[in-house]
Amino acid sequence: MTDRRTLANAIRFLSIDAVQAANSGHPGAPMGMADVAEVLWRRVLRHNPRDPKWPNRDRFVLSNGHGSMLIYSLLHLTGYDVTTDDLRLFRQLNSRTPGHPEYGYTAGVETTTGPLGQGLANAVGMALAERTLAAQFNRDQFPIIDHYTYCFAGDGCLMEGVSHEVCSLAGTLGLGKLIVFYDDNGISIDGDVRGWFSDDTPARFESYGWQVIREVDGHDALEVETALETARKDKSRPTLICCRTVIGFGSPNLAGSEKTHGAPLGDTEIQATRDAMGWMHAPFDVPEDIRDAWDAKAKGAEVHAEWDRLFTGYREQYPDLASEFERRMQGVLPVNALVAIDRAIADTQAESPKIATRKASQNAIEVVARLFPEMFGGSADLGHSNLTVWPGHQVNSADNPGGNYVHYGVREFGMCAIMNGVALHGGLLPFGGTFLIFMDYARNAVRMAALMKQRIVYVFTHDSIGLGEDGPTHQPVEQLASLRSTPGLEIWRPCDTTETFVAWKEALSFGGPTALALSRQGLANQMRDEQQVADIARGGYILRQETSDLELILIATGSEVELVMAAAEALGAGVRVVSMPSTSRFDQQDSDYREAVLPPNCTKRVAVEAGHPDGWYKYVGLNGSVIGMRTFGESGPGGDVMRHFGFTVEHVVATAKVQ
């Protein structure tokens, strides 16, 4: 039988060879963690290479994603659709082995990693989703959801602040089926980390409420295996296994040095490493006996078939639950629920008092949560300001693992990165709230959701200087422009209850992330005919035009729609008001529709939005006018601040008259 070090060496040399062929990459981490990976992937991990989407598979996340050849080697060796040719094309354009693991490119890659710490956060989200779905669907004798989430994380991941946010919450929630391997090699790009990372990491995680297994020799397979057995016995706490490893293990001259972190070893050192490790095979050549020892297809098919038999019994005894589980894991929305939302949208056109769109959103959430049991809400300690809570919500906790609402605490970045993991796991549709200004804390997690095309809803409230007294630290100015520039992210800034309900419906239907920018202040509900209500979903539409003789177009979003409606009344005939709650959605419409809303022959245009103005010039033209914010805000009552910065009927009218 092939010894385990030799099996691990298959990972090392596939990684070394691919990085050398690409003349780019990070060989040190795969070389250092190969022995740990051999134990996990050959002895413990439950997965099926022939069906990478099997719902009850264990999840594996390589948080230190720069070591991507580690996971590509593992996928290749265990039987996934990752060929030797794919490895040879490492880091090449359009290959299935990109420089960092990317969700959707490579079978078996569970999430896109690279921005350090976020893979760890995604793993927390996956473990949270697993436990929640288990509580919601499992029944006596039928544990249809019963898997672990494993994560490799390095020093860089644990230095990133997001790791503190998510690991603290994971401990509080008691996510006992989350097991993290800490690649404690003491090296980062700049060298020995002791000069800038002297944390007592085991004590830190113990303070979070984790089980910590210290001082494991990451190059001793039996020690790693024993640590894993210990970790799996404690299902009340997540586990950190601290693995002492040597970066670039096996390289005679470079092991233990930052020189192996992000550069090929070079032909001379590769040959020296082959000699030292006894790996006398050509590049990318893995002998058949080693391949056979790694092949997981038969074992994967066996554990999958065992689960299929369990699920068949589950379906016989709980047919409705089984159908609901399959629907949710497939991400299919119930048609009858979408029809019910349409009825709720129509009902919003009744006369109603002014309410903030954050309150309108709460009303929509109450409807949505009743119709879609997969809704999984939360807020970063602002639930009663964002109004993300709703009657009947159940708080998810260690004592109530099936709850549909998470108190994320003051952890905006952590919340959004965890939601990515929840969405990637499947079965739940996450939404989370914070103030729009604090989107900046979470910016990269929002970007990653867009990059991975995950259905997530961000409830960003207090959307402009109109929030008032909290002042410029809390008044967003540039945030909408930043979000609108993000590919694959849809942004809605509704002006009233009807637009808010439509925005929620579109967010549920959209195959990617959606940001809702919602007001603190009350806004009047605008009256529309049936066609206007239908056109809201197109992102921009004609809200008012009393005559066919068009002379001026006023464009606005959110709270400023009410303002321009009043300005249009003051200006008289020939004025069209366009409400544009979603520029991203409007831009996707065909040219005929866009030109019908914004006719090219009407060049007198004014856009009004209490945010950064630059993005509006593509709608008003270089000769048009934009009333927006080119400075930060001021502290004071919301109405006073809005007037101070020119968001008044008089200013809109005056600006329009000089067009």
C-alpha positions as CSV (number, residue, x, y, z in Angstrom):
1,M,0.0,0.0,0.0
2,T,1.3,3.5,-0.9
3,D,2.4,5.4,2.2
4,R,0.5,8.6,3.1
5,R,3.4,10.9,2.6
6,T,3.7,9.7,-1.0
7,L,0.0,10.3,-1.4
8,A,0.3,13.8,-0.1
9,N,3.3,14.3,-2.4
10,A,0.9,13.9,-5.4
11,I,-0.7,17.2,-4.3
12,R,2.7,18.8,-3.7
13,F,4.1,18.0,-7.1
14,L,0.9,18.7,-9.1
15,S,0.9,22.1,-7.5
16,I,4.6,22.7,-8.0
17,D,4.4,21.7,-11.7
18,A,1.3,23.8,-12.4
19,V,2.7,26.9,-10.9
20,Q,6.0,26.4,-12.8
21,A,4.1,25.9,-16.1
22,A,2.1,29.1,-15.5
23,N,5.2,30.9,-14.2
24,S,2.8,32.3,-11.7
25,G,1.1,31.2,-8.5
26,H,1.5,30.1,-4.9
27,P,3.2,26.7,-4.3
28,G,4.0,27.2,-0.6
29,A,0.5,26.7,0.9
30,P,-0.3,23.5,-1.1
31,M,3.1,22.0,-0.2
32,G,2.6,22.9,3.5
33,M,-1.0,21.7,3.8
34,A,-0.8,18.6,1.6
35,D,-0.6,16.2,4.6
36,V,-3.6,17.7,6.3
37,A,-5.5,17.6,3.0
38,E,-4.7,13.9,2.5
39,V,-6.2,13.0,5.9
40,L,-9.4,15.1,5.4
41,W,-10.1,14.2,1.7
42,R,-9.2,10.6,1.8
43,R,-10.4,9.6,5.3
44,V,-13.2,11.9,6.4
45,L,-14.8,14.1,3.7
46,R,-18.2,12.8,2.5
47,H,-18.6,13.9,-1.1
48,N,-19.4,12.5,-4.5
49,P,-17.2,13.6,-7.4
50,R,-19.8,12.5,-9.9
51,D,-22.4,14.8,-8.3
52,P,-20.7,17.9,-6.9
53,K,-24.1,19.4,-6.0
54,W,-25.4,16.5,-3.8
55,P,-27.2,18.4,-1.1
56,N,-25.8,16.4,1.9
57,R,-22.2,16.6,0.9
58,D,-19.6,18.0,3.3
59,R,-18.5,21.5,2.3
60,F,-14.8,22.3,1.9
61,V,-13.6,25.9,1.7
62,L,-10.1,27.0,0.9
63,S,-10.1,30.4,2.6
64,N,-6.5,31.1,1.7
65,G,-7.5,30.9,-1.9
66,H,-4.1,31.9,-3.3
67,G,-3.2,28.3,-2.7
68,S,-5.7,27.3,-5.3
69,M,-3.6,24.5,-6.7
70,L,-4.2,22.6,-3.5
71,I,-8.0,22.3,-4.2
72,Y,-7.5,21.8,-8.0
73,S,-5.1,18.9,-7.2
74,L,-7.6,17.4,-4.7
75,L,-10.4,17.7,-7.2
76,H,-8.4,16.2,-10.0
77,L,-7.1,13.3,-7.9
78,T,-10.4,12.4,-6.3
79,G,-12.3,12.2,-9.6
80,Y,-14.0,15.5,-10.3
81,D,-14.1,16.9,-13.8
82,V,-10.7,18.5,-13.5
83,T,-8.3,17.0,-16.0
84,T,-4.5,17.0,-16.3
85,D,-4.9,19.4,-19.2
86,D,-6.9,21.7,-16.9
87,L,-4.0,21.6,-14.4
88,R,-1.6,22.4,-17.3
89,L,-3.7,25.5,-18.1
90,F,-3.5,26.8,-14.5
91,R,-4.0,30.6,-14.5
92,Q,-4.6,30.8,-18.2
93,L,-7.4,32.7,-19.8
94,N,-10.8,30.8,-19.9
95,S,-9.3,27.8,-18.1
96,R,-11.2,25.9,-15.4
97,T,-8.3,26.4,-13.0
98,P,-8.1,30.2,-12.5
99,G,-5.6,31.9,-10.2
100,H,-8.0,31.8,-7.3
101,P,-10.9,29.3,-6.8
102,E,-13.9,30.8,-8.5
103,Y,-17.4,29.5,-7.9
104,G,-19.0,28.3,-11.2
105,Y,-15.8,27.7,-13.0
106,T,-14.6,24.5,-11.5
107,A,-16.7,21.5,-10.4
108,G,-16.3,21.0,-6.6
109,V,-15.3,24.6,-5.8
110,E,-17.9,25.8,-3.2
111,T,-17.1,29.5,-3.2
112,T,-14.8,32.1,-4.7
113,T,-11.9,32.8,-2.3
114,G,-9.0,35.1,-2.5
115,P,-9.9,38.1,-0.4
116,L,-8.5,36.7,2.8
117,G,-10.9,35.9,5.6
118,Q,-14.0,35.8,3.5
119,G,-13.8,32.1,2.7
120,L,-13.8,31.5,6.5
121,A,-16.8,33.8,6.7
122,N,-18.5,31.8,3.9
123,A,-17.8,28.6,5.8
124,V,-19.6,30.0,8.9
125,G,-22.6,30.8,6.6
126,M,-22.6,27.3,5.2
127,A,-22.5,25.8,8.7
128,L,-25.3,28.1,9.8
129,A,-27.4,27.1,6.8
130,E,-26.7,23.4,7.4
131,R,-27.8,23.6,11.0
132,T,-30.9,25.7,10.2
133,L,-32.1,23.4,7.4
134,A,-31.5,20.3,9.7
135,A,-33.7,21.8,12.3
136,Q,-36.4,22.7,9.8
137,F,-36.4,19.5,7.8
138,N,-34.9,16.6,9.7
139,R,-37.3,14.2,11.5
140,D,-36.7,11.2,13.8
141,Q,-34.8,8.5,11.8
142,F,-34.5,10.8,8.9
143,P,-31.4,13.2,9.2
144,I,-31.5,14.2,5.5
145,I,-29.3,17.2,6.3
146,D,-26.3,16.1,8.3
147,H,-23.0,17.2,7.0
148,Y,-19.9,19.1,8.1
149,T,-18.2,22.3,6.8
150,Y,-14.4,22.2,6.7
151,C,-12.2,25.2,6.1
152,F,-8.5,25.8,5.6
153,A,-7.4,29.2,6.8
154,G,-4.0,30.8,7.1
155,D,-2.4,33.6,9.1
156,G,-3.6,36.1,6.6
157,C,-7.2,35.0,7.0
158,L,-7.0,35.3,10.8
159,M,-5.4,38.8,10.6
160,E,-8.3,40.1,8.6
161,G,-10.9,41.8,10.8
162,V,-13.7,39.9,9.2
163,S,-12.4,36.7,10.8
164,H,-12.9,38.2,14.2
165,E,-16.5,39.2,13.4
166,V,-17.6,35.8,12.0
167,C,-15.7,33.5,14.4
168,S,-17.1,35.4,17.4
169,L,-20.6,34.9,16.1
170,A,-20.0,31.2,15.2
171,G,-19.0,30.6,18.8
172,T,-22.0,32.3,20.2
173,L,-24.3,30.4,17.8
174,G,-22.6,27.1,18.7
175,L,-22.0,25.9,15.1
176,G,-20.6,22.6,16.2
177,K,-20.3,21.1,12.7
178,L,-17.8,23.8,11.5
179,I,-14.2,22.6,11.7
180,V,-11.4,25.0,10.7
181,F,-7.8,24.0,10.1
182,Y,-5.4,26.8,10.9
183,D,-2.4,26.6,8.7
184,D,0.0,28.0,11.3
185,N,3.2,28.3,9.3
186,G,4.2,31.8,10.6
187,I,4.9,33.2,7.1
188,S,3.1,35.8,5.0
189,I,4.2,37.7,1.9
190,D,6.4,40.0,3.9
191,G,8.1,37.2,5.8
192,D,8.0,36.0,9.4
193,V,4.7,37.2,10.9
194,R,5.9,37.5,14.4
195,G,6.8,41.1,13.7
196,W,3.2,42.0,13.1
197,F,1.0,39.1,14.2
198,S,1.7,38.1,17.8
199,D,-1.9,37.2,18.8
200,D,-2.4,34.2,21.1
201,T,-4.7,32.7,18.4
202,P,-5.8,29.6,20.4
203,A,-6.8,31.7,23.4
204,R,-8.6,34.1,21.1
205,F,-10.8,31.3,19.7
206,E,-11.3,29.8,23.1
207,S,-12.7,33.2,24.2
208,Y,-15.1,33.0,21.3
209,G,-16.4,29.7,22.7
210,W,-14.7,27.4,20.2
211,Q,-13.1,24.0,20.9
212,V,-9.4,24.6,20.2
213,I,-7.0,21.7,19.5
214,R,-3.5,23.1,19.9
215,E,-0.1,22.2,18.5
216,V,-1.0,19.6,16.0
217,D,1.9,18.5,13.8
218,G,0.4,19.3,10.4
219,H,2.9,16.9,8.7
220,D,1.9,13.9,10.9
221,A,-1.1,12.2,9.4
222,L,-1.9,10.3,12.6
223,E,-1.9,13.5,14.7
224,V,-4.2,15.3,12.2
225,E,-6.5,12.3,12.1
226,T,-6.7,12.2,15.9
227,A,-7.5,15.9,16.0
228,L,-10.2,15.5,13.5
229,E,-11.8,12.7,15.5
230,T,-11.8,14.9,18.6
231,A,-13.2,17.8,16.7
232,R,-16.2,15.8,15.4
233,K,-17.1,14.5,18.8
234,D,-18.1,18.0,20.1
235,K,-21.1,19.1,18.2
236,S,-21.9,22.0,20.6
237,R,-18.9,24.2,19.5
238,P,-17.1,25.0,16.3
239,T,-13.5,23.7,16.3
240,L,-10.2,25.2,15.4
241,I,-7.4,22.7,14.8
242,C,-4.1,24.5,15.0
243,C,-1.7,22.8,12.6
244,R,2.0,23.6,12.8
245,T,3.2,23.4,9.2
246,V,6.2,24.4,7.1
247,I,5.4,26.6,4.1
248,G,6.9,25.0,1.0
249,F,7.4,21.7,2.8
250,G,9.9,19.5,1.0
251,S,11.9,22.2,-0.7
252,P,15.5,21.7,0.4
253,N,16.5,25.4,0.1
254,L,13.2,27.4,0.3
255,A,11.0,25.6,2.8
256,G,9.9,27.8,5.6
257,S,10.6,31.0,3.6
258,E,8.3,33.6,2.1
259,K,10.0,32.9,-1.2
260,T,7.7,29.9,-1.7
261,H,4.6,32.0,-1.0
262,G,3.9,33.6,-4.3
263,A,6.4,32.5,-6.9
264,P,7.4,29.3,-8.8
265,L,10.3,27.3,-7.2
266,G,12.3,27.3,-10.5
267,D,13.6,24.3,-12.4
268,T,16.7,23.8,-10.2
269,E,14.8,23.8,-6.9
270,I,12.0,21.7,-8.3
271,Q,14.5,19.0,-9.2
272,A,16.1,19.3,-5.8
273,T,12.6,18.9,-4.2
274,R,11.9,15.8,-6.4
275,D,15.2,14.3,-5.2
276,A,14.6,15.1,-1.6
277,M,11.0,13.8,-1.6
278,G,11.7,10.7,-3.7
279,W,9.2,11.8,-6.4
280,M,10.9,10.7,-9.5
281,H,8.1,11.3,-12.0
282,A,7.8,13.7,-14.9
283,P,5.7,16.9,-14.5
284,F,2.0,16.2,-14.0
285,D,2.7,12.4,-14.0
286,V,1.0,10.6,-11.1
287,P,1.4,6.8,-11.1
288,E,-1.7,4.6,-11.4
289,D,-1.4,3.1,-7.9
290,I,-1.4,6.6,-6.4
291,R,-4.3,7.7,-8.5
292,D,-6.2,4.6,-7.5
293,A,-5.6,5.3,-3.8
294,W,-7.0,8.8,-4.3
295,D,-10.0,8.0,-6.4
296,A,-13.2,8.8,-4.5
297,K,-15.8,8.1,-7.1
298,A,-16.8,4.6,-5.8
299,K,-16.9,5.7,-2.2
300,G,-18.8,8.9,-3.1
301,A,-21.4,6.9,-5.1
302,E,-21.8,4.6,-2.1
303,V,-22.5,7.4,0.5
304,H,-24.7,9.2,-2.0
305,A,-26.7,6.1,-2.6
306,E,-27.1,5.5,1.1
307,W,-28.5,9.1,1.4
308,D,-30.8,8.5,-1.6
309,R,-32.3,5.5,0.2
310,L,-32.8,7.6,3.3
311,F,-34.5,10.4,1.3
312,T,-36.8,7.9,-0.4
313,G,-38.0,6.8,3.0
314,Y,-38.3,10.4,4.0
315,R,-40.4,11.2,0.9
316,E,-42.8,8.3,1.7
317,Q,-43.4,9.4,5.2
318,Y,-43.2,13.2,4.7
319,P,-44.0,13.9,1.1
320,D,-44.8,17.6,1.5
321,L,-41.6,18.2,3.4
322,A,-39.6,16.3,0.8
323,S,-41.1,18.4,-2.1
324,E,-40.5,21.6,-0.2
325,F,-36.9,20.6,0.5
326,E,-36.2,19.8,-3.1
327,R,-37.8,23.1,-4.3
328,R,-35.7,25.1,-1.9
329,M,-32.4,23.4,-2.7
330,Q,-33.1,23.9,-6.4
331,G,-33.7,27.7,-5.8
332,V,-37.1,27.5,-7.5
333,L,-39.7,30.1,-6.3
334,P,-43.3,29.1,-5.8
335,V,-45.4,30.5,-8.6
336,N,-48.4,31.0,-6.4
337,A,-46.3,33.1,-4.1
338,L,-45.3,35.4,-6.9
339,V,-48.9,35.8,-7.9
340,A,-49.8,36.7,-4.3
341,I,-47.1,39.4,-4.3
342,D,-48.7,40.9,-7.4
343,R,-52.0,41.1,-5.5
344,A,-50.2,42.8,-2.6
345,I,-48.6,45.3,-5.0
346,A,-52.0,46.2,-6.4
347,D,-53.3,46.7,-2.9
348,T,-50.6,49.3,-2.2
349,Q,-52.2,51.7,-4.7
350,A,-55.0,52.5,-2.2
351,E,-54.7,55.9,-0.5
352,S,-52.4,55.7,2.5
353,P,-50.6,58.1,4.8
354,K,-46.9,59.0,4.3
355,I,-44.6,56.2,5.5
356,A,-40.9,55.7,5.1
357,T,-39.8,53.2,2.5
358,R,-38.0,51.3,5.3
359,K,-41.4,50.8,6.8
360,A,-42.9,49.9,3.5
361,S,-40.1,47.4,3.2
362,Q,-41.0,45.9,6.5
363,N,-44.6,45.5,5.3
364,A,-43.3,43.8,2.2
365,I,-41.1,41.5,4.3
366,E,-44.1,40.4,6.3
367,V,-45.8,39.4,3.1
368,V,-42.8,37.8,1.6
369,A,-41.8,35.8,4.7
370,R,-45.3,34.4,4.9
371,L,-45.2,33.2,1.2
372,F,-41.5,32.1,1.1
373,P,-40.4,30.0,4.0
374,E,-36.8,30.1,2.7
375,M,-36.5,33.7,3.7
376,F,-33.6,34.1,6.2
377,G,-33.4,37.6,7.6
378,G,-31.1,39.5,9.9
379,S,-29.5,42.8,10.7
380,A,-26.2,44.1,12.0
381,D,-27.7,45.3,15.3
382,L,-30.1,47.6,13.6
383,G,-33.2,45.4,13.2
384,H,-35.5,48.0,14.7
385,S,-34.0,50.8,12.6
386,N,-33.7,48.9,9.4
387,L,-37.1,47.3,10.1
388,T,-36.0,43.9,9.0
389,V,-37.9,42.2,11.8
390,W,-41.5,41.2,11.2
391,P,-44.3,39.7,13.2
392,G,-43.7,36.0,13.7
393,H,-40.0,36.0,13.0
394,Q,-38.0,33.5,15.0
395,V,-34.5,34.3,16.2
396,N,-31.9,31.7,15.2
397,S,-29.7,30.8,18.2
398,A,-27.9,27.9,19.8
399,D,-31.2,27.1,21.5
400,N,-33.4,27.7,18.5
401,P,-31.4,26.4,15.5
402,G,-34.4,26.5,13.1
403,G,-35.0,30.2,13.5
404,N,-35.3,32.4,10.4
405,Y,-33.7,35.6,11.8
406,V,-30.1,36.2,12.8
407,H,-28.9,39.0,15.2
408,Y,-25.5,39.5,13.5
409,G,-24.4,42.1,16.0
410,V,-22.4,45.1,14.9
411,R,-20.7,43.1,12.2
412,E,-21.7,44.5,8.8
413,F,-18.8,42.9,6.9
414,G,-19.3,39.6,8.7
415,M,-23.0,39.6,8.1
416,C,-22.7,40.1,4.3
417,A,-19.9,37.5,4.0
418,I,-21.9,35.0,6.1
419,M,-24.9,35.6,3.9
420,N,-22.8,34.7,0.9
421,G,-22.1,31.3,2.5
422,V,-25.8,30.8,3.4
423,A,-26.8,31.5,-0.2
424,L,-24.1,29.2,-1.6
425,H,-25.2,26.3,0.6
426,G,-28.7,26.5,-0.8
427,G,-32.1,26.1,0.7
428,L,-32.3,29.6,2.3
429,L,-32.7,33.1,0.8
430,P,-30.8,35.5,3.0
431,F,-31.4,39.2,3.5
432,G,-29.7,41.5,5.9
433,G,-29.9,45.1,7.0
434,T,-27.7,48.0,8.0
435,F,-27.5,51.7,7.2
436,L,-26.6,52.5,3.6
437,I,-23.5,54.4,4.9
438,F,-22.2,51.2,6.5
439,M,-22.3,49.4,3.2
440,D,-18.7,50.6,3.0
441,Y,-17.7,48.2,5.8
442,A,-19.2,45.3,3.9
443,R,-18.2,46.5,0.4
444,N,-16.0,43.5,-0.6
445,A,-18.6,40.9,0.5
446,V,-21.2,42.7,-1.6
447,R,-18.8,42.6,-4.5
448,M,-18.2,38.9,-4.0
449,A,-21.9,38.2,-4.0
450,A,-22.2,39.9,-7.4
451,L,-19.1,38.0,-8.7
452,M,-20.7,34.7,-7.7
453,K,-24.2,35.7,-8.8
454,Q,-25.8,34.8,-5.5
455,R,-29.4,35.8,-4.6
456,I,-29.1,38.0,-1.6
457,V,-31.1,41.1,-0.6
458,Y,-29.4,44.0,1.2
459,V,-31.8,46.2,3.1
460,F,-29.8,49.5,3.2
461,T,-31.9,52.1,5.1
462,H,-31.3,55.8,6.1
463,D,-30.4,56.3,2.4
464,S,-29.5,60.0,2.2
465,I,-28.9,63.3,3.9
466,G,-32.6,63.2,4.7
467,L,-31.9,61.1,7.7
468,G,-30.9,64.3,9.4
469,E,-29.5,64.8,12.9
470,D,-26.9,62.0,12.9
471,G,-24.9,64.1,10.4
472,P,-22.3,63.5,7.7
473,T,-20.8,60.4,9.4
474,H,-24.2,58.7,8.8
475,Q,-25.4,60.4,5.7
476,P,-24.5,58.5,2.5
477,V,-23.4,60.5,-0.5
478,E,-21.1,58.4,-2.7
479,Q,-22.5,54.9,-1.8
480,L,-25.2,54.7,-4.4
481,A,-22.8,55.5,-7.1
482,S,-20.4,52.9,-5.8
483,L,-23.1,50.2,-5.8
484,R,-24.4,51.2,-9.2
485,S,-20.9,50.7,-10.7
486,T,-20.8,47.1,-9.5
487,P,-21.4,44.5,-12.3
488,G,-24.2,42.1,-11.6
489,L,-25.7,44.0,-8.6
490,E,-29.2,45.5,-9.0
491,I,-29.9,48.6,-6.9
492,W,-33.4,49.9,-6.2
493,R,-34.2,53.2,-4.5
494,P,-38.0,53.2,-4.4
495,C,-40.1,56.4,-3.9
496,D,-43.0,54.9,-2.0
497,T,-44.8,51.7,-0.8
498,T,-45.7,50.5,-4.3
499,E,-42.2,50.8,-5.7
500,T,-40.8,49.2,-2.5
501,F,-43.1,46.1,-3.0
502,V,-42.1,45.8,-6.6
503,A,-38.4,46.1,-5.7
504,W,-38.8,43.2,-3.2
505,K,-40.6,41.1,-5.8
506,E,-37.8,41.8,-8.4
507,A,-35.1,41.1,-5.8
508,L,-36.6,37.6,-5.2
509,S,-36.8,36.9,-8.9
510,F,-33.4,38.2,-9.8
511,G,-30.6,35.7,-10.2
512,G,-28.1,37.7,-8.2
513,P,-27.8,40.2,-5.4
514,T,-30.0,43.2,-4.9
515,A,-29.5,46.3,-2.8
516,L,-32.5,48.3,-1.6
517,A,-31.9,51.9,-0.6
518,L,-34.7,53.0,1.8
519,S,-35.6,56.2,3.4
520,R,-35.9,57.1,7.1
521,Q,-38.4,59.9,6.5
522,G,-42.0,59.4,5.5
523,L,-42.9,59.6,1.8
524,A,-46.2,60.1,0.0
525,N,-47.6,57.2,-2.0
526,Q,-47.9,58.1,-5.7
527,M,-51.0,57.1,-7.6
528,R,-50.6,55.1,-10.8
529,D,-52.6,53.3,-13.4
530,E,-52.2,49.6,-14.0
531,Q,-49.6,50.1,-16.8
532,Q,-47.5,52.4,-14.7
533,V,-47.4,49.8,-11.9
534,A,-46.3,47.2,-14.4
535,D,-43.6,49.5,-15.7
536,I,-42.0,49.9,-12.3
537,A,-40.3,46.6,-12.8
538,R,-38.5,48.1,-15.9
539,G,-36.5,50.3,-13.6
540,G,-37.7,53.7,-14.9
541,Y,-41.1,54.8,-16.2
542,I,-43.3,57.9,-16.8
543,L,-45.0,58.8,-13.5
544,R,-46.5,62.1,-14.7
545,Q,-47.2,63.8,-18.0
546,E,-50.4,65.8,-18.3
547,T,-50.0,66.9,-21.9
548,S,-48.4,65.4,-25.1
549,D,-46.5,68.6,-25.8
550,L,-43.2,67.5,-24.0
551,E,-40.8,70.3,-23.1
552,L,-39.0,69.2,-20.0
553,I,-38.1,65.9,-18.3
554,L,-37.6,65.7,-14.5
555,I,-35.9,62.4,-13.3
556,A,-35.7,61.4,-9.7
557,T,-35.5,58.5,-7.3
558,G,-36.6,57.7,-3.8
559,S,-37.5,60.7,-1.6
560,E,-36.8,63.1,-4.4
561,V,-39.7,61.8,-6.6
562,E,-42.2,63.5,-4.3
563,L,-40.2,66.7,-4.6
564,V,-40.1,66.7,-8.4
565,M,-43.8,65.9,-8.6
566,A,-44.4,69.1,-6.7
567,A,-42.0,71.0,-9.0
568,A,-43.8,69.6,-12.1
569,E,-47.0,70.9,-10.7
570,A,-45.5,74.3,-10.2
571,L,-43.9,74.4,-13.7
572,G,-47.2,73.6,-15.4
573,A,-47.8,71.9,-18.8
574,G,-45.2,70.1,-20.9
575,V,-43.3,68.5,-17.9
576,R,-42.7,64.8,-17.7
577,V,-41.7,63.2,-14.4
578,V,-39.7,60.0,-14.7
579,S,-39.3,57.9,-11.6
580,M,-36.2,55.7,-12.0
581,P,-36.0,53.4,-8.9
582,S,-33.4,51.2,-10.6
583,T,-31.0,52.6,-13.1
584,S,-29.4,49.1,-13.4
585,R,-32.8,47.6,-14.5
586,F,-33.6,50.5,-16.7
587,D,-30.3,50.2,-18.6
588,Q,-31.3,46.6,-19.4
589,Q,-34.4,47.6,-21.3
590,D,-34.5,47.7,-25.1
591,S,-33.8,51.0,-26.8
592,D,-37.4,51.5,-27.9
593,Y,-38.6,51.5,-24.3
594,R,-35.7,53.7,-23.0
595,E,-36.3,56.2,-25.8
596,A,-40.0,56.2,-25.1
597,V,-39.3,57.2,-21.5
598,L,-36.5,59.6,-22.3
599,P,-37.1,60.8,-25.9
600,P,-33.9,61.9,-27.6
601,N,-35.6,65.0,-29.0
602,C,-36.3,66.3,-25.5
603,T,-33.0,67.5,-24.3
604,K,-34.2,69.8,-21.5
605,R,-33.6,67.4,-18.6
606,V,-33.0,67.7,-14.8
607,A,-32.2,64.8,-12.6
608,V,-32.7,65.1,-8.8
609,E,-31.1,62.7,-6.2
610,A,-29.6,63.3,-2.8
611,G,-26.5,61.5,-3.7
612,H,-23.4,61.9,-5.9
613,P,-24.5,63.3,-9.3
614,D,-22.0,62.0,-11.8
615,G,-23.9,58.9,-12.8
616,W,-26.9,60.9,-13.9
617,Y,-25.3,62.7,-16.8
618,K,-25.8,59.7,-19.0
619,Y,-29.5,60.3,-18.6
620,V,-29.6,64.1,-18.8
621,G,-26.8,64.6,-21.2
622,L,-23.8,66.9,-20.8
623,N,-26.1,70.0,-21.2
624,G,-28.6,68.7,-18.7
625,S,-28.6,69.6,-15.0
626,V,-28.3,67.4,-11.9
627,I,-29.2,68.4,-8.4
628,G,-27.2,66.2,-6.2
629,M,-24.5,66.2,-3.5
630,R,-20.9,67.1,-4.3
631,T,-20.0,67.6,-0.6
632,F,-20.7,65.6,2.5
633,G,-23.8,66.5,4.5
634,E,-24.5,68.4,7.7
635,S,-26.1,67.6,11.0
636,G,-29.6,68.9,11.6
637,P,-33.2,68.0,11.2
638,G,-33.7,66.1,7.9
639,G,-36.0,68.7,6.3
640,D,-33.6,71.5,7.2
641,V,-30.6,69.6,5.8
642,M,-32.5,68.9,2.6
643,R,-33.4,72.6,2.1
644,H,-29.8,73.6,3.0
645,F,-28.5,71.6,0.1
646,G,-31.1,72.8,-2.4
647,F,-33.6,69.9,-2.4
648,T,-36.6,72.3,-2.6
649,V,-39.4,72.8,-5.1
650,E,-38.1,76.4,-5.7
651,H,-34.6,75.2,-6.6
652,V,-35.8,72.5,-8.9
653,V,-38.1,75.0,-10.6
654,A,-35.3,77.5,-11.0
655,T,-32.9,74.9,-12.3
656,A,-35.5,73.7,-14.8
657,K,-36.2,77.2,-16.1
658,V,-32.6,77.8,-17.1
659,Q,-32.5,74.6,-19.2
